[in-house]
């Protein structure tokens, strides 16, 4: 059941909201996952939280480089 939507006609605000809602939902889920992960690691040790924080930066940077390329 394929539906074609012409984004060149109609209300631009409505189209932008419909396109951005899934991205906002996934961002919220990812933030929640990261927060729970940090809380869980915080119960282990501060070194674990620091290690994940350092690794997360490098993963974020690698993703940025891949997306730019």
CHARMM-style PDB file with segment names, atoms N, HN, CA, C and O in Angstrom:
ATOM      1  N   UNK     1       0.844  -1.172   0.000  1.00  0.00      PROA
ATOM      2  CA  UNK     1       0.000   0.000   0.000  1.00  0.00      PROA
ATOM      3  C   UNK     1       0.890   1.236   0.000  1.00  0.00      PROA
ATOM      4  O   UNK     1       1.140   1.835   1.046  1.00  0.00      PROA
ATOM      5  N   UNK     2       1.357   1.604  -1.167  1.00  0.00      PROA
ATOM      6  HN  UNK     2       1.154   1.118  -2.016  1.00  0.00      PROA
ATOM      7  CA  UNK     2       2.258   2.738  -1.315  1.00  0.00      PROA
ATOM      8  C   UNK     2       1.449   4.009  -1.527  1.00  0.00      PROA
ATOM      9  O   UNK     2       0.512   4.048  -2.324  1.00  0.00      PROA
ATOM     10  N   UNK     3       1.834   5.041  -0.796  1.00  0.00      PROA
ATOM     11  HN  UNK     3       2.595   5.009  -0.149  1.00  0.00      PROA
ATOM     12  CA  UNK     3       1.151   6.322  -0.910  1.00  0.00      PROA
ATOM     13  C   UNK     3       2.164   7.385  -1.280  1.00  0.00      PROA
ATOM     14  O   UNK     3       3.190   7.525  -0.614  1.00  0.00      PROA
ATOM     15  N   UNK     4       1.893   8.125  -2.320  1.00  0.00      PROA
ATOM     16  HN  UNK     4       1.060   8.011  -2.862  1.00  0.00      PROA
ATOM     17  CA  UNK     4       2.783   9.201  -2.726  1.00  0.00      PROA
ATOM     18  C   UNK     4       2.287  10.507  -2.126  1.00  0.00      PROA
ATOM     19  O   UNK     4       1.094  10.809  -2.157  1.00  0.00      PROA
ATOM     20  N   UNK     5       3.223  11.278  -1.580  1.00  0.00      PROA
ATOM     21  HN  UNK     5       4.192  11.033  -1.555  1.00  0.00      PROA
ATOM     22  CA  UNK     5       2.888  12.569  -0.998  1.00  0.00      PROA
ATOM     23  C   UNK     5       3.704  13.627  -1.719  1.00  0.00      PROA
ATOM     24  O   UNK     5       4.932  13.557  -1.763  1.00  0.00      PROA
ATOM     25  N   UNK     6       3.021  14.594  -2.275  1.00  0.00      PROA
ATOM     26  HN  UNK     6       2.023  14.650  -2.239  1.00  0.00      PROA
ATOM     27  CA  UNK     6       3.690  15.695  -2.958  1.00  0.00      PROA
ATOM     28  C   UNK     6       3.984  16.788  -1.932  1.00  0.00      PROA
ATOM     29  O   UNK     6       3.066  17.431  -1.423  1.00  0.00      PROA
ATOM     30  N   UNK     7       5.255  16.993  -1.635  1.00  0.00      PROA
ATOM     31  HN  UNK     7       6.000  16.470  -2.049  1.00  0.00      PROA
ATOM     32  CA  UNK     7       5.643  17.979  -0.638  1.00  0.00      PROA
ATOM     33  C   UNK     7       5.699  19.395  -1.194  1.00  0.00      PROA
ATOM     34  O   UNK     7       5.901  20.350  -0.444  1.00  0.00      PROA
ATOM     35  N   UNK     8       5.520  19.536  -2.503  1.00  0.00      PROA
ATOM     36  HN  UNK     8       5.356  18.761  -3.112  1.00  0.00      PROA
ATOM     37  CA  UNK     8       5.578  20.856  -3.120  1.00  0.00      PROA
ATOM     38  C   UNK     8       4.252  21.593  -3.045  1.00  0.00      PROA
ATOM     39  O   UNK     8       4.196  22.795  -3.304  1.00  0.00      PROA
ATOM     40  N   UNK     9       3.197  20.896  -2.697  1.00  0.00      PROA
ATOM     41  HN  UNK     9       3.242  19.920  -2.486  1.00  0.00      PROA
ATOM     42  CA  UNK     9       1.893  21.533  -2.585  1.00  0.00      PROA
ATOM     43  C   UNK     9       1.365  21.339  -1.175  1.00  0.00      PROA
ATOM     44  O   UNK     9       1.768  20.414  -0.469  1.00  0.00      PROA
ATOM     45  N   UNK    10       0.470  22.208  -0.776  1.00  0.00      PROA
ATOM     46  HN  UNK    10       0.143  22.960  -1.349  1.00  0.00      PROA
ATOM     47  CA  UNK    10      -0.136  22.085   0.544  1.00  0.00      PROA
ATOM     48  C   UNK    10       0.601  22.896   1.595  1.00  0.00      PROA
ATOM     49  O   UNK    10       1.465  23.718   1.288  1.00  0.00      PROA
ATOM     50  N   UNK    11       0.235  22.643   2.835  1.00  0.00      PROA
ATOM     51  HN  UNK    11      -0.467  21.976   3.084  1.00  0.00      PROA
ATOM     52  CA  UNK    11       0.785  23.381   3.971  1.00  0.00      PROA
ATOM     53  C   UNK    11       2.189  22.895   4.290  1.00  0.00      PROA
ATOM     54  O   UNK    11       2.395  21.715   4.574  1.00  0.00      PROA
ATOM     55  N   UNK    12       3.156  23.808   4.244  1.00  0.00      PROA
ATOM     56  HN  UNK    12       2.989  24.766   4.013  1.00  0.00      PROA
ATOM     57  CA  UNK    12       4.552  23.430   4.488  1.00  0.00      PROA
ATOM     58  C   UNK    12       4.768  23.069   5.953  1.00  0.00      PROA
ATOM     59  O   UNK    12       5.548  22.165   6.254  1.00  0.00      PROA
ATOM     60  N   UNK    13       4.093  23.757   6.867  1.00  0.00      PROA
ATOM     61  HN  UNK    13       3.460  24.492   6.623  1.00  0.00      PROA
ATOM     62  CA  UNK    13       4.268  23.472   8.289  1.00  0.00      PROA
ATOM     63  C   UNK    13       3.793  22.062   8.617  1.00  0.00      PROA
ATOM     64  O   UNK    13       4.454  21.339   9.362  1.00  0.00      PROA
ATOM     65  N   UNK    14       2.675  21.681   8.077  1.00  0.00      PROA
ATOM     66  HN  UNK    14       2.138  22.268   7.471  1.00  0.00      PROA
ATOM     67  CA  UNK    14       2.162  20.333   8.315  1.00  0.00      PROA
ATOM     68  C   UNK    14       3.084  19.261   7.768  1.00  0.00      PROA
ATOM     69  O   UNK    14       3.302  18.232   8.408  1.00  0.00      PROA
ATOM     70  N   UNK    15       3.627  19.505   6.583  1.00  0.00      PROA
ATOM     71  HN  UNK    15       3.451  20.341   6.064  1.00  0.00      PROA
ATOM     72  CA  UNK    15       4.556  18.541   5.986  1.00  0.00      PROA
ATOM     73  C   UNK    15       5.826  18.416   6.811  1.00  0.00      PROA
ATOM     74  O   UNK    15       6.329  17.312   7.017  1.00  0.00      PROA
ATOM     75  N   UNK    16       6.349  19.545   7.287  1.00  0.00      PROA
ATOM     76  HN  UNK    16       5.941  20.443   7.120  1.00  0.00      PROA
ATOM     77  CA  UNK    16       7.560  19.507   8.105  1.00  0.00      PROA
ATOM     78  C   UNK    16       7.329  18.780   9.423  1.00  0.00      PROA
ATOM     79  O   UNK    16       8.190  18.029   9.882  1.00  0.00      PROA
ATOM     80  N   UNK    17       6.178  18.999  10.026  1.00  0.00      PROA
ATOM     81  HN  UNK    17       5.478  19.608   9.654  1.00  0.00      PROA
ATOM     82  CA  UNK    17       5.868  18.318  11.288  1.00  0.00      PROA
ATOM     83  C   UNK    17       5.753  16.818  11.062  1.00  0.00      PROA
ATOM     84  O   UNK    17       6.278  16.033  11.853  1.00  0.00      PROA
ATOM     85  N   UNK    18       5.076  16.410   9.999  1.00  0.00      PROA
ATOM     86  HN  UNK    18       4.650  17.047   9.358  1.00  0.00      PROA
ATOM     87  CA  UNK    18       4.920  14.982   9.711  1.00  0.00      PROA
ATOM     88  C   UNK    18       6.261  14.313   9.439  1.00  0.00      PROA
ATOM     89  O   UNK    18       6.466  13.154   9.800  1.00  0.00      PROA
ATOM     90  N   UNK    19       7.171  15.040   8.805  1.00  0.00      PROA
ATOM     91  HN  UNK    19       7.005  15.981   8.512  1.00  0.00      PROA
ATOM     92  CA  UNK    19       8.477  14.455   8.507  1.00  0.00      PROA
ATOM     93  C   UNK    19       9.393  14.461   9.723  1.00  0.00      PROA
ATOM     94  O   UNK    19      10.266  13.602   9.837  1.00  0.00      PROA
ATOM     95  N   UNK    20       9.211  15.411  10.632  1.00  0.00      PROA
ATOM     96  HN  UNK    20       8.501  16.110  10.540  1.00  0.00      PROA
ATOM     97  CA  UNK    20      10.127  15.523  11.768  1.00  0.00      PROA
ATOM     98  C   UNK    20       9.709  14.688  12.968  1.00  0.00      PROA
ATOM     99  O   UNK    20      10.552  14.399  13.817  1.00  0.00      PROA
ATOM    100  N   UNK    21       8.459  14.290  13.078  1.00  0.00      PROA
ATOM    101  HN  UNK    21       7.773  14.525  12.389  1.00  0.00      PROA
ATOM    102  CA  UNK    21       8.002  13.523  14.243  1.00  0.00      PROA
ATOM    103  C   UNK    21       8.751  12.201  14.432  1.00  0.00      PROA
ATOM    104  O   UNK    21       9.143  11.902  15.560  1.00  0.00      PROA
ATOM    105  N   UNK    22       8.968  11.400  13.395  1.00  0.00      PROA
ATOM    106  HN  UNK    22       8.649  11.642  12.479  1.00  0.00      PROA
ATOM    107  CA  UNK    22       9.729  10.161  13.611  1.00  0.00      PROA
ATOM    108  C   UNK    22      11.157  10.417  14.078  1.00  0.00      PROA
ATOM    109  O   UNK    22      11.674   9.683  14.921  1.00  0.00      PROA
ATOM    110  N   UNK    23      11.792  11.441  13.544  1.00  0.00      PROA
ATOM    111  HN  UNK    23      11.372  12.037  12.859  1.00  0.00      PROA
ATOM    112  CA  UNK    23      13.159  11.772  13.956  1.00  0.00      PROA
ATOM    113  C   UNK    23      13.199  12.226  15.411  1.00  0.00      PROA
ATOM    114  O   UNK    23      14.103  11.846  16.155  1.00  0.00      PROA
ATOM    115  N   UNK    24      12.230  13.033  15.819  1.00  0.00      PROA
ATOM    116  HN  UNK    24      11.495  13.342  15.214  1.00  0.00      PROA
ATOM    117  CA  UNK    24      12.176  13.473  17.213  1.00  0.00      PROA
ATOM    118  C   UNK    24      11.912  12.296  18.142  1.00  0.00      PROA
ATOM    119  O   UNK    24      12.479  12.226  19.233  1.00  0.00      PROA
ATOM    120  N   UNK    25      11.057  11.373  17.719  1.00  0.00      PROA
ATOM    121  HN  UNK    25      10.596  11.430  16.833  1.00  0.00      PROA
ATOM    122  CA  UNK    25      10.785  10.193  18.536  1.00  0.00      PROA
ATOM    123  C   UNK    25      12.018   9.331  18.721  1.00  0.00      PROA
ATOM    124  O   UNK    25      12.296   8.869  19.828  1.00  0.00      PROA
ATOM    125  N   UNK    26      12.754   9.112  17.650  1.00  0.00      PROA
ATOM    126  HN  UNK    26      12.528   9.487  16.751  1.00  0.00      PROA
ATOM    127  CA  UNK    26      13.969   8.297  17.742  1.00  0.00      PROA
ATOM    128  C   UNK    26      15.024   9.001  18.587  1.00  0.00      PROA
ATOM    129  O   UNK    26      15.740   8.348  19.347  1.00  0.00      PROA
ATOM    130  N   UNK    27      15.129  10.321  18.467  1.00  0.00      PROA
ATOM    131  HN  UNK    27      14.547  10.851  17.850  1.00  0.00      PROA
ATOM    132  CA  UNK    27      16.084  11.066  19.295  1.00  0.00      PROA
ATOM    133  C   UNK    27      15.726  10.943  20.770  1.00  0.00      PROA
ATOM    134  O   UNK    27      16.613  10.786  21.610  1.00  0.00      PROA
ATOM    135  N   UNK    28      14.445  11.013  21.094  1.00  0.00      PROA
ATOM    136  HN  UNK    28      13.725  11.141  20.412  1.00  0.00      PROA
ATOM    137  CA  UNK    28      14.014  10.865  22.485  1.00  0.00      PROA
ATOM    138  C   UNK    28      14.326   9.470  23.012  1.00  0.00      PROA
ATOM    139  O   UNK    28      14.792   9.323  24.141  1.00  0.00      PROA
ATOM    140  N   UNK    29      14.073   8.452  22.206  1.00  0.00      PROA
ATOM    141  HN  UNK    29      13.694   8.572  21.288  1.00  0.00      PROA
ATOM    142  CA  UNK    29      14.368   7.077  22.622  1.00  0.00      PROA
ATOM    143  C   UNK    29      15.864   6.897  22.835  1.00  0.00      PROA
ATOM    144  O   UNK    29      16.276   6.254  23.800  1.00  0.00      PROA
ATOM    145  N   UNK    30      16.680   7.453  21.951  1.00  0.00      PROA
ATOM    146  HN  UNK    30      16.345   7.976  21.167  1.00  0.00      PROA
ATOM    147  CA  UNK    30      18.130   7.327  22.094  1.00  0.00      PROA
ATOM    148  C   UNK    30      18.633   8.070  23.329  1.00  0.00      PROA
ATOM    149  O   UNK    30      19.511   7.568  24.030  1.00  0.00      PROA
ATOM    150  N   UNK    31      18.092   9.260  23.607  1.00  0.00      PROA
ATOM    151  HN  UNK    31      17.378   9.668  23.037  1.00  0.00      PROA
ATOM    152  CA  UNK    31      18.487   9.990  24.815  1.00  0.00      PROA
ATOM    153  C   UNK    31      18.117   9.208  26.067  1.00  0.00      PROA
ATOM    154  O   UNK    31      18.899   9.148  27.016  1.00  0.00      PROA
ATOM    155  N   UNK    32      16.930   8.608  26.076  1.00  0.00      PROA
ATOM    156  HN  UNK    32      16.295   8.657  25.305  1.00  0.00      PROA
ATOM    157  CA  UNK    32      16.502   7.815  27.225  1.00  0.00      PROA
ATOM    158  C   UNK    32      17.400   6.602  27.402  1.00  0.00      PROA
ATOM    159  O   UNK    32      17.784   6.274  28.524  1.00  0.00      PROA
ATOM    160  N   UNK    33      17.733   5.941  26.320  1.00  0.00      PROA
ATOM    161  HN  UNK    33      17.421   6.208  25.408  1.00  0.00      PROA
ATOM    162  CA  UNK    33      18.620   4.777  26.384  1.00  0.00      PROA
ATOM    163  C   UNK    33      19.981   5.166  26.943  1.00  0.00      PROA
ATOM    164  O   UNK    33      20.520   4.469  27.803  1.00  0.00      PROA
ATOM    165  N   UNK    34      20.543   6.277  26.461  1.00  0.00      PROA
ATOM    166  HN  UNK    34      20.105   6.843  25.762  1.00  0.00      PROA
ATOM    167  CA  UNK    34      21.846   6.735  26.947  1.00  0.00      PROA
ATOM    168  C   UNK    34      21.792   7.128  28.418  1.00  0.00      PROA
ATOM    169  O   UNK    34      22.740   6.872  29.161  1.00  0.00      PROA
ATOM    170  N   UNK    35      20.701   7.743  28.844  1.00  0.00      PROA
ATOM    171  HN  UNK    35      19.931   7.951  28.240  1.00  0.00      PROA
ATOM    172  CA  UNK    35      20.570   8.140  30.239  1.00  0.00      PROA
ATOM    173  C   UNK    35      20.490   6.917  31.152  1.00  0.00      PROA
ATOM    174  O   UNK    35      21.149   6.875  32.191  1.00  0.00      PROA
ATOM    175  N   UNK    36      19.690   5.928  30.772  1.00  0.00      PROA
ATOM    176  HN  UNK    36      19.155   5.963  29.928  1.00  0.00      PROA
ATOM    177  CA  UNK    36      19.587   4.702  31.565  1.00  0.00      PROA
ATOM    178  C   UNK    36      20.923   3.972  31.583  1.00  0.00      PROA
ATOM    179  O   UNK    36      21.318   3.426  32.613  1.00  0.00      PROA
ATOM    180  N   UNK    37      21.612   3.957  30.467  1.00  0.00      PROA
ATOM    181  HN  UNK    37      21.291   4.400  29.629  1.00  0.00      PROA
ATOM    182  CA  UNK    37      22.926   3.322  30.393  1.00  0.00      PROA
ATOM    183  C   UNK    37      23.917   4.003  31.334  1.00  0.00      PROA
ATOM    184  O   UNK    37      24.689   3.331  32.017  1.00  0.00      PROA
ATOM    185  N   UNK    38      23.895   5.331  31.369  1.00  0.00      PROA
ATOM    186  HN  UNK    38      23.268   5.877  30.813  1.00  0.00      PROA
ATOM    187  CA  UNK    38      24.797   6.069  32.252  1.00  0.00      PROA
ATOM    188  C   UNK    38      24.449   5.840  33.719  1.00  0.00      PROA
ATOM    189  O   UNK    38      25.347   5.704  34.550  1.00  0.00      PROA
ATOM    190  N   UNK    39      23.175   5.796  34.046  1.00  0.00      PROA
ATOM    191  HN  UNK    39      22.446   5.907  33.371  1.00  0.00      PROA
ATOM    192  CA  UNK    39      22.762   5.520  35.427  1.00  0.00      PROA
ATOM    193  C   UNK    39      23.214   4.130  35.839  1.00  0.00      PROA
ATOM    194  O   UNK    39      23.726   3.944  36.943  1.00  0.00      PROA
ATOM    195  N   UNK    40      23.030   3.158  34.966  1.00  0.00      PROA
ATOM    196  HN  UNK    40      22.614   3.309  34.069  1.00  0.00      PROA
ATOM    197  CA  UNK    40      23.440   1.785  35.279  1.00  0.00      PROA
ATOM    198  C   UNK    40      24.949   1.697  35.470  1.00  0.00      PROA
ATOM    199  O   UNK    40      25.425   1.043  36.398  1.00  0.00      PROA
ATOM    200  N   UNK    41      25.698   2.355  34.591  1.00  0.00      PROA
ATOM    201  HN  UNK    41      25.312   2.886  33.837  1.00  0.00      PROA
ATOM    202  CA  UNK    41      27.156   2.352  34.727  1.00  0.00      PROA
ATOM    203  C   UNK    41      27.611   3.118  35.965  1.00  0.00      PROA
ATOM    204  O   UNK    41      28.624   2.768  36.570  1.00  0.00      PROA
ATOM    205  N   UNK    42      26.878   4.153  36.343  1.00  0.00      PROA
ATOM    206  HN  UNK    42      26.055   4.437  35.851  1.00  0.00      PROA
ATOM    207  CA  UNK    42      27.219   4.913  37.534  1.00  0.00      PROA
ATOM    208  C   UNK    42      27.145   4.081  38.798  1.00  0.00      PROA
ATOM    209  O   UNK    42      27.835   4.368  39.776  1.00  0.00      PROA
ATOM    210  N   UNK    43      26.318   3.059  38.783  1.00  0.00      PROA
ATOM    211  HN  UNK    43      25.757   2.825  37.989  1.00  0.00      PROA
ATOM    212  CA  UNK    43      26.242   2.156  39.935  1.00  0.00      PROA
ATOM    213  C   UNK    43      27.446   1.231  40.002  1.00  0.00      PROA
ATOM    214  O   UNK    43      27.761   0.699  41.066  1.00  0.00      PROA
ATOM    215  N   UNK    44      28.124   1.036  38.873  1.00  0.00      PROA
ATOM    216  HN  UNK    44      27.869   1.468  38.009  1.00  0.00      PROA
ATOM    217  CA  UNK    44      29.325   0.197  38.879  1.00  0.00      PROA
ATOM    218  C   UNK    44      30.518   0.975  39.408  1.00  0.00      PROA
ATOM    219  O   UNK    44      31.102   0.614  40.430  1.00  0.00      PROA
ATOM    220  N   UNK    45      30.880   2.055  38.701  1.00  0.00      PROA
ATOM    221  HN  UNK    45      30.406   2.348  37.871  1.00  0.00      PROA
ATOM    222  CA  UNK    45      32.005   2.881  39.149  1.00  0.00      PROA
ATOM    223  C   UNK    45      32.066   4.153  38.315  1.00  0.00      PROA
ATOM    224  O   UNK    45      31.477   4.245  37.239  1.00  0.00      PROA
ATOM    225  N   UNK    46      32.792   5.123  38.840  1.00  0.00      PROA
ATOM    226  HN  UNK    46      33.271   5.047  39.715  1.00  0.00      PROA
ATOM    227  CA  UNK    46      32.976   6.361  38.081  1.00  0.00      PROA
ATOM    228  C   UNK    46      33.906   6.149  36.898  1.00  0.00      PROA
ATOM    229  O   UNK    46      33.808   6.851  35.892  1.00  0.00      PROA
ATOM    230  N   UNK    47      34.812   5.178  37.018  1.00  0.00      PROA
ATOM    231  HN  UNK    47      34.892   4.607  37.835  1.00  0.00      PROA
ATOM    232  CA  UNK    47      35.710   4.877  35.902  1.00  0.00      PROA
ATOM    233  C   UNK    47      34.931   4.344  34.703  1.00  0.00      PROA
ATOM    234  O   UNK    47      35.266   4.648  33.558  1.00  0.00      PROA
ATOM    235  N   UNK    48      33.895   3.552  34.963  1.00  0.00      PROA
ATOM    236  HN  UNK    48      33.623   3.306  35.893  1.00  0.00      PROA
ATOM    237  CA  UNK    48      33.077   3.014  33.871  1.00  0.00      PROA
ATOM    238  C   UNK    48      32.349   4.134  33.143  1.00  0.00      PROA
ATOM    239  O   UNK    48      32.266   4.132  31.915  1.00  0.00      PROA
ATOM    240  N   UNK    49      31.822   5.088  33.897  1.00  0.00      PROA
ATOM    241  HN  UNK    49      31.889   5.090  34.895  1.00  0.00      PROA
ATOM    242  CA  UNK    49      31.133   6.223  33.275  1.00  0.00      PROA
ATOM    243  C   UNK    49      32.116   7.051  32.450  1.00  0.00      PROA
ATOM    244  O   UNK    49      31.789   7.489  31.347  1.00  0.00      PROA
ATOM    245  N   UNK    50      33.315   7.264  32.982  1.00  0.00      PROA
ATOM    246  HN  UNK    50      33.580   6.908  33.878  1.00  0.00      PROA
ATOM    247  CA  UNK    50      34.328   8.031  32.252  1.00  0.00      PROA
ATOM    248  C   UNK    50      34.748   7.313  30.973  1.00  0.00      PROA
ATOM    249  O   UNK    50      34.919   7.947  29.932  1.00  0.00      PROA
ATOM    250  N   UNK    51      34.913   6.002  31.048  1.00  0.00      PROA
ATOM    251  HN  UNK    51      34.774   5.488  31.894  1.00  0.00      PROA
ATOM    252  CA  UNK    51      35.322   5.236  29.867  1.00  0.00      PROA
ATOM    253  C   UNK    51      34.268   5.310  28.771  1.00  0.00      PROA
ATOM    254  O   UNK    51      34.595   5.500  27.599  1.00  0.00      PROA
ATOM    255  N   UNK    52      33.015   5.162  29.151  1.00  0.00      PROA
ATOM    256  HN  UNK    52      32.750   5.008  30.103  1.00  0.00      PROA
ATOM    257  CA  UNK    52      31.943   5.235  28.152  1.00  0.00      PROA
ATOM    258  C   UNK    52      31.833   6.651  27.595  1.00  0.00      PROA
ATOM    259  O   UNK    52      31.569   6.827  26.406  1.00  0.00      PROA
ATOM    260  N   UNK    53      32.030   7.650  28.433  1.00  0.00      PROA
ATOM    261  HN  UNK    53      32.244   7.507  29.399  1.00  0.00      PROA
ATOM    262  CA  UNK    53      31.987   9.032  27.955  1.00  0.00      PROA
ATOM    263  C   UNK    53      33.064   9.316  26.931  1.00  0.00      PROA
ATOM    264  O   UNK    53      32.810   9.971  25.920  1.00  0.00      PROA
ATOM    265  N   UNK    54      34.268   8.828  27.187  1.00  0.00      PROA
ATOM    266  HN  UNK    54      34.475   8.297  28.009  1.00  0.00      PROA
ATOM    267  CA  UNK    54      35.371   9.036  26.239  1.00  0.00      PROA
ATOM    268  C   UNK    54      35.103   8.287  24.937  1.00  0.00      PROA
ATOM    269  O   UNK    54      35.294   8.840  23.854  1.00  0.00      PROA
ATOM    270  N   UNK    55      34.669   7.045  25.035  1.00  0.00      PROA
ATOM    271  HN  UNK    55      34.514   6.596  25.915  1.00  0.00      PROA
ATOM    272  CA  UNK    55      34.388   6.254  23.828  1.00  0.00      PROA
ATOM    273  C   UNK    55      33.215   6.835  23.048  1.00  0.00      PROA
ATOM    274  O   UNK    55      33.215   6.811  21.818  1.00  0.00      PROA
ATOM    275  N   UNK    56      32.217   7.356  23.754  1.00  0.00      PROA
ATOM    276  HN  UNK    56      32.216   7.375  24.754  1.00  0.00      PROA
ATOM    277  CA  UNK    56      31.059   7.940  23.077  1.00  0.00      PROA
ATOM    278  C   UNK    56      31.464   9.122  22.216  1.00  0.00      PROA
ATOM    279  O   UNK    56      30.919   9.317  21.130  1.00  0.00      PROA
ATOM    280  N   UNK    57      32.418   9.916  22.695  1.00  0.00      PROA
ATOM    281  HN  UNK    57      32.861   9.758  23.577  1.00  0.00      PROA
ATOM    282  CA  UNK    57      32.882  11.048  21.888  1.00  0.00      PROA
ATOM    283  C   UNK    57      33.487  10.567  20.579  1.00  0.00      PROA
ATOM    284  O   UNK    57      33.197  11.124  19.520  1.00  0.00      PROA
ATOM    285  N   UNK    58      34.322   9.540  20.640  1.00  0.00      PROA
ATOM    286  HN  UNK    58      34.558   9.087  21.500  1.00  0.00      PROA
ATOM    287  CA  UNK    58      34.968   9.057  19.420  1.00  0.00      PROA
ATOM    288  C   UNK    58      33.958   8.409  18.470  1.00  0.00      PROA
ATOM    289  O   UNK    58      34.088   8.533  17.252  1.00  0.00      PROA
ATOM    290  N   UNK    59      32.976   7.733  19.008  1.00  0.00      PROA
ATOM    291  HN  UNK    59      32.870   7.632  19.997  1.00  0.00      PROA
ATOM    292  CA  UNK    59      31.924   7.155  18.163  1.00  0.00      PROA
ATOM    293  C   UNK    59      31.117   8.271  17.507  1.00  0.00      PROA
ATOM    294  O   UNK    59      30.809   8.199  16.317  1.00  0.00      PROA
ATOM    295  N   UNK    60      30.774   9.305  18.281  1.00  0.00      PROA
ATOM    296  HN  UNK    60      31.024   9.363  19.247  1.00  0.00      PROA
ATOM    297  CA  UNK    60      30.039  10.443  17.741  1.00  0.00      PROA
ATOM    298  C   UNK    60      30.848  11.120  16.635  1.00  0.00      PROA
ATOM    299  O   UNK    60      30.302  11.471  15.589  1.00  0.00      PROA
ATOM    300  N   UNK    61      32.143  11.301  16.868  1.00  0.00      PROA
ATOM    301  HN  UNK    61      32.586  11.016  17.718  1.00  0.00      PROA
ATOM    302  CA  UNK    61      33.013  11.944  15.879  1.00  0.00      PROA
ATOM    303  C   UNK    61      33.110  11.107  14.609  1.00  0.00      PROA
ATOM    304  O   UNK    61      33.069  11.653  13.506  1.00  0.00      PROA
ATOM    305  N   UNK    62      33.237   9.788  14.750  1.00  0.00      PROA
ATOM    306  HN  UNK    62      33.270   9.345  15.646  1.00  0.00      PROA
ATOM    307  CA  UNK    62      33.306   8.910  13.576  1.00  0.00      PROA
ATOM    308  C   UNK    62      32.004   8.971  12.783  1.00  0.00      PROA
ATOM    309  O   UNK    62      32.031   8.997  11.552  1.00  0.00      PROA
ATOM    310  N   UNK    63      30.872   8.993  13.471  1.00  0.00      PROA
ATOM    311  HN  UNK    63      30.851   8.972  14.471  1.00  0.00      PROA
ATOM    312  CA  UNK    63      29.589   9.121  12.780  1.00  0.00      PROA
ATOM    313  C   UNK    63      29.497  10.441  12.027  1.00  0.00      PROA
ATOM    314  O   UNK    63      28.989  10.484  10.906  1.00  0.00      PROA
ATOM    315  N   UNK    64      29.982  11.513  12.634  1.00  0.00      PROA
ATOM    316  HN  UNK    64      30.395  11.479  13.544  1.00  0.00      PROA
ATOM    317  CA  UNK    64      29.956  12.818  11.972  1.00  0.00      PROA
ATOM    318  C   UNK    64      30.810  12.809  10.714  1.00  0.00      PROA
ATOM    319  O   UNK    64      30.408  13.355   9.687  1.00  0.00      PROA
ATOM    320  N   UNK    65      31.982  12.194  10.786  1.00  0.00      PROA
ATOM    321  HN  UNK    65      32.309  11.751  11.620  1.00  0.00      PROA
ATOM    322  CA  UNK    65      32.862  12.125   9.613  1.00  0.00      PROA
ATOM    323  C   UNK    65      32.206  11.308   8.505  1.00  0.00      PROA
ATOM    324  O   UNK    65      32.278  11.681   7.334  1.00  0.00      PROA
ATOM    325  N   UNK    66      31.574  10.208   8.863  1.00  0.00      PROA
ATOM    326  HN  UNK    66      31.516   9.905   9.815  1.00  0.00      PROA
ATOM    327  CA  UNK    66      30.906   9.369   7.860  1.00  0.00      PROA
ATOM    328  C   UNK    66      29.747  10.121   7.220  1.00  0.00      PROA
ATOM    329  O   UNK    66      29.551  10.037   6.008  1.00  0.00      PROA
ATOM    330  N   UNK    67      28.982  10.852   8.015  1.00  0.00      PROA
ATOM    331  HN  UNK    67      29.142  10.920   9.000  1.00  0.00      PROA
ATOM    332  CA  UNK    67      27.844  11.583   7.462  1.00  0.00      PROA
ATOM    333  C   UNK    67      28.280  12.738   6.570  1.00  0.00      PROA
ATOM    334  O   UNK    67      27.585  13.078   5.613  1.00  0.00      PROA
ATOM    335  N   UNK    68      29.418  13.338   6.873  1.00  0.00      PROA
ATOM    336  HN  UNK    68      29.983  13.062   7.650  1.00  0.00      PROA
ATOM    337  CA  UNK    68      29.916  14.437   6.043  1.00  0.00      PROA
ATOM    338  C   UNK    68      30.427  13.910   4.704  1.00  0.00      PROA
ATOM    339  O   UNK    68      30.273  14.570   3.677  1.00  0.00      PROA
ATOM    340  N   UNK    69      31.029  12.734   4.713  1.00  0.00      PROA
ATOM    341  HN  UNK    69      31.154  12.198   5.547  1.00  0.00      PROA
ATOM    342  CA  UNK    69      31.624  12.168   3.491  1.00  0.00      PROA
ATOM    343  C   UNK    69      30.590  11.808   2.469  1.00  0.00      PROA
ATOM    344  OT1 UNK    69      30.931  11.322   1.390  1.00  0.00      PROA
TER     345      UNK     69
END
